[in-house]
């Protein structure tokens, strides 16, 4: 399954074919997924230097350290996330880092490409948050208000509702230790390494720029998964 996931990331058209199931079923030893686009594809929102560092150095380090921490064990990535309380911090932190980034790369699309939300997801967002703009505003507040490093998510909670949540460090809503559990359909990395080369301390500008490169079709496909 991991080989299929890697192949699905090799072309821009295949980015939207990625599934949560693909990522969850990856089995140790893990590998860094190749990007499906040039690292310069999202300038000026995310600059090439940041993408090179973020994918090639930071994400690679999560993969390498996760494999080292697991040793000869060969669990799936979801098995690790569902039982993080039973693992040392080195596994929890790096498994989260690997899953979160694998997910994040598939959510991005060059600003020149237009993508749209599915009618169902757009309707649910409006029903839950009042409007798409209101949702974006609440998401931005969560992202800029998160102290330190972490992630902000739009999830389908266990009761089927939409919620905006945050996690510290490399935790995510799939983990057994998550305060608010659910299936991520959108996520934004607000660690400083994700934006500091270009934005310095202006996290709010980075968060606002994110909307210009979100692949809404991919978000909708994640939402439609069962």
N, C-alpha and C positions, 0 to 999 in steps of 0.2 A: 504493500500500500504506500509506503514511503517513496518507493521509486515512482509510483504513479503521481504522487504529490509533487515530486521534483520535476517530473516531465511537464506537469500542468503549469509550472511556474516559468517555463522556458520561453514562452511567447506572450506578448501583451494580451492577445485575445483570450489566453487561458487563465489570466489572473482571476477573472470572474468565475472560473470553474472550480476554484478552491473551495473546500468545504471544511466545516468544523470537524466532521468525522475523519477526514484525511489527516488533519493535524493531531487529533486525539489518538489516532491509531498508530502514529509513529512509534517505532520500537527501538530501544537502545541496542547498540550505540547510535547516538543521534548525529545528524549531519547538518551543516549550515545550508539552508535552502538558497539557491541562486536567485537573484532578483530578475524580474521579468521585464526590466526597463533599465535604461542607462541611469547612473547615479545623478546625472545632471537634469533628469526629466522634470523635476519639480521646482526648479529655480523660477522665481526668486523666493518662493515660500520656504522651501528647504534647499539649501545650497549643496552643491556637489561635494564639497569638503566634509560637510556634516554627514551626508549619506555614506560616503566612503568610510568614514570613521565609525559611524553608527552600525552599519551592516558588517563591514569587513573586520572591525576590531572588537566592538562591544558585543555584538551578537555572537561572533565566533568564540569569544571568551566564555560566554554562557554555555555554549555547546561543549567546548573542551572541558570546562570545569564540571559540568553535569556528568559527562562520561567518566571523568576521573573519580567523582564522588560515588558513582554507582558501582564502579569496579566491574565485576563479571555479571552483575544482575542485568536482566534484559526486560524490564517492564515496559509497557506502553506509556506514552506521555500522560494519558488520562489516568492511568493507574497510579502514577506518581502524584498527580494533582489531587486525586480523590483521597489520598492517604498521606498528605504532607506532614501531618502531626506525628507520623511514625518514622519520619526521616530526619536526618540532621539538617541544620540550616543550609549547608552547602548544596544539598539536593533541592530543598524548597526554593531557595533563591534562584538557582540556575535553571531549574525546570520551569519556573515561572518566567524567567527572562527569555528562555528559548520559545516557549509557547506564545508569550505576549508579542514578541517581535515577529515571529512567523505569521501571526495574525495581522499585525500592524502593516506589514509590507503589502498585503493583499488589499488593503483598504485605500491605497493611494492610486491616483490616476493623474496624468498631466493636466494642467489647467485648461489646455486647449481642447480636451475631450469632454463633451457634455454627457452627464449621466443623470438619471432620474430615479427617484424613489418609486417603489411599487405603489399602486393606489391603496392597497391594504395597509402597508406600513405608514404611508403618509396620513391616512385616515386615523390610524391608531395614535400617531404622534399628536395630531391636532386634538383628538379626543382627550388624550392624557395631559398634554401640556398647554393647550389653548391654540397654538399655531406652531408652524415650523420655526419661525423667528423666535418665539418664546422658548421653544426647546433649545435652540442654539444659545440663547441668552443664559438659560439655567445650566447648560453644559459648560459654558465658558466660566460661569461663576464657580462651579465645582472645580474646574481645572485650575483657575487662578487662585482659588482659596485653599487648595491642598498644600499643606505645609510640608516642605521637603520634597523628596523624590517619590514618584508613584505614577499612577494611571487613573484616568477617568473613563468610565464605561457607560454605554447604553446597553442594557441587558433585557432579556425576557426573563423575568423572575419565575420562580417555581410555580406561582399561581397564574402565569401567563400574562401578567401585566408588564408594562414598560417602566423601567426605572433608570435613573441616572445614579451611578454609584462611583465611589473611588476606592482604590486600594493603595496601600503604602508599598514602597520598594518594588519588588517584582511579583507581588501577590496578584491573584485574579479571582473573579467570581466563581470559577469552577472548583476552586480549592475547598477542601473540607473545613479549613479554618476561616473561610471568608465570612464576614459579618452579614453581608447580603449576597446570597448565592443566586446564580442564574446563568443563562447562556448568553455570552457576549455577542452583540451584533455590530458594535462600533466601539473603538477604543482609541485613546490618544495618550501617547507617551509624554509625560511632563517632567521626566528626568532632565537635568540641565544638559547632559550630553546630547539630547535630541534637538537642542536649539541654540545653545550658548555661543557657538562660533559666530552666528549671524545676528542673534537678537540680544546677546549679553543677558541682562537681567529683565528684559522686556518679555516675560512669559505671555502676557496678555496679547501682544502683537502676534506671536507665534500661534497662539490658540485661534485667534480670529482668522489668520491666514490659512489655517487647516481646512476651513470650509471650501476653499477654492480648489482643493485637490482630493476631496473625498470621493471615492467611487461608490455612489449611492446605489448603483445596480448590485454591487457586491454586498453592500449592507443589507439590501432587500433579500438577496439570496440567502445570506446567513439567517435572516429572520424567518425565512420560509422553511428552514430545515426542521426536521422532526427528530 
